[in-house]
Amino acid sequence: MPADGQSHIRIARPSRDLAAAERFWCAGLGLSVVYQAEGGDRPGEHDLLMVGWPDASWHLELVHEAAQPVEPRPTEEDLLVIYLDEAVPGELVTRLTQHGGTHVTAPNPYWNEWGVTIEDPDGYRLVLCRRGWSNS
């Protein structure tokens, strides 16, 4: 069966601190823990946190391996954009910053005009865009 528009997408990233990531993505943005597992201390064993909205066709997988941690290496162009199709609620931005996020200016002026950019605790950027989007 080929991939199509109904195929689920997993976005996987390393994390320095899964508890901090969970606070940001769940308490801050409002995602749910989809799956969570603790690994061990041996190479190849890792702690895992998957977060998303239950009805979404994507989720974030955040991984931390205690024995050989991978340092997150985001750039200012590594973006996860959520199109809200409405104004970005100020209380959402406040909640994200209260839960470990940092409000930053995007290098691309488009995102500053049309949204708000927040860095998560690992430095990856979330853009809340007030525009809508459709691939069709």
C-alpha positions in Angstrom: 0.0 0.0 0.0 1.6 3.3 -1.0 1.8 6.3 1.2 -1.0 8.8 0.7 -2.7 11.8 2.4 -4.1 9.5 5.1 -0.7 8.1 6.1 0.3 9.0 9.7 3.4 11.1 10.1 5.9 10.8 13.0 8.3 13.7 13.5 11.2 12.4 15.6 13.7 14.5 17.5 16.2 14.1 20.3 15.5 15.8 23.6 17.8 16.8 26.5 15.0 16.6 29.0 11.7 14.8 28.3 10.0 16.2 31.4 10.6 19.7 30.2 9.5 18.8 26.7 6.3 17.3 28.1 5.6 20.4 30.0 6.0 22.6 26.9 4.1 20.4 24.4 1.4 19.1 26.7 0.8 21.7 29.4 1.8 24.5 27.1 0.4 23.7 23.7 -2.3 21.2 24.8 -1.0 18.0 23.1 -1.6 14.7 24.8 0.9 12.0 25.7 0.2 9.3 23.1 2.9 6.9 24.4 5.7 7.0 26.9 8.4 4.5 27.8 11.5 4.4 30.0 14.6 2.8 28.6 17.7 1.6 30.4 21.2 2.9 30.9 22.8 0.7 28.2 23.7 2.0 24.7 20.7 1.7 22.4 18.2 1.9 25.2 16.2 5.2 25.4 13.4 7.0 27.0 10.6 7.9 24.7 7.8 10.4 24.7 5.2 10.6 22.0 2.9 13.6 22.0 0.0 14.7 19.7 -3.7 15.3 19.4 -5.6 12.1 19.5 -7.4 12.9 16.2 -4.3 14.1 14.4 -2.6 12.3 11.6 0.9 13.2 13.0 2.7 13.1 16.3 6.0 14.1 17.8 8.4 11.5 19.1 11.0 12.8 21.5 13.8 10.6 22.5 16.6 10.7 25.1 19.3 8.0 25.4 21.1 8.3 28.8 24.1 6.2 27.8 24.8 8.1 24.5 22.7 11.3 24.5 22.2 13.0 21.1 22.4 16.7 21.5 19.5 18.5 19.7 20.9 20.6 16.8 17.9 22.7 15.6 18.5 25.6 13.3 16.3 28.7 13.1 14.7 27.2 10.0 13.6 23.9 11.7 10.0 24.8 12.1 6.8 23.0 13.1 4.1 25.3 11.8 0.5 25.0 13.1 -2.0 26.9 10.9 -4.7 28.2 13.3 -6.8 30.1 10.7 -7.5 32.7 13.3 -5.6 35.1 15.5 -3.0 33.6 17.8 -4.4 33.6 21.3 -2.2 35.7 23.6 -3.0 33.3 26.5 -1.6 30.4 24.4 1.7 32.3 23.9 1.8 33.1 27.6 1.1 29.4 28.5 3.8 28.2 26.2 6.4 30.6 27.7 5.3 29.7 31.2 5.9 26.1 30.4 9.5 26.4 29.1 9.2 28.1 25.7 10.9 31.2 24.6 9.2 33.8 22.3 11.7 34.6 19.5 11.8 36.7 16.4 11.9 34.6 13.2 14.6 35.3 10.6 12.0 35.1 7.9 9.8 38.2 8.2 6.8 36.2 6.9 6.5 34.3 10.2 6.7 37.5 12.2 3.9 39.1 10.1 1.6 36.0 10.1 2.4 34.3 13.4 4.3 33.9 16.6 7.4 31.8 16.9 8.2 30.0 20.2 11.3 27.8 20.8 10.7 24.7 22.8 13.1 23.7 25.6 15.4 21.9 23.1 15.6 24.9 20.7 13.2 23.6 18.1 10.8 26.3 16.8 7.0 26.1 16.8 5.2 28.7 14.7 1.6 29.5 15.5 0.3 30.9 12.2 -2.9 32.9 12.0 -3.4 32.0 8.4 -5.1 28.8 7.2 -3.7 26.2 4.9 -4.9 23.5 2.6 -3.1 21.3 0.2 -6.1 21.0 -2.1 
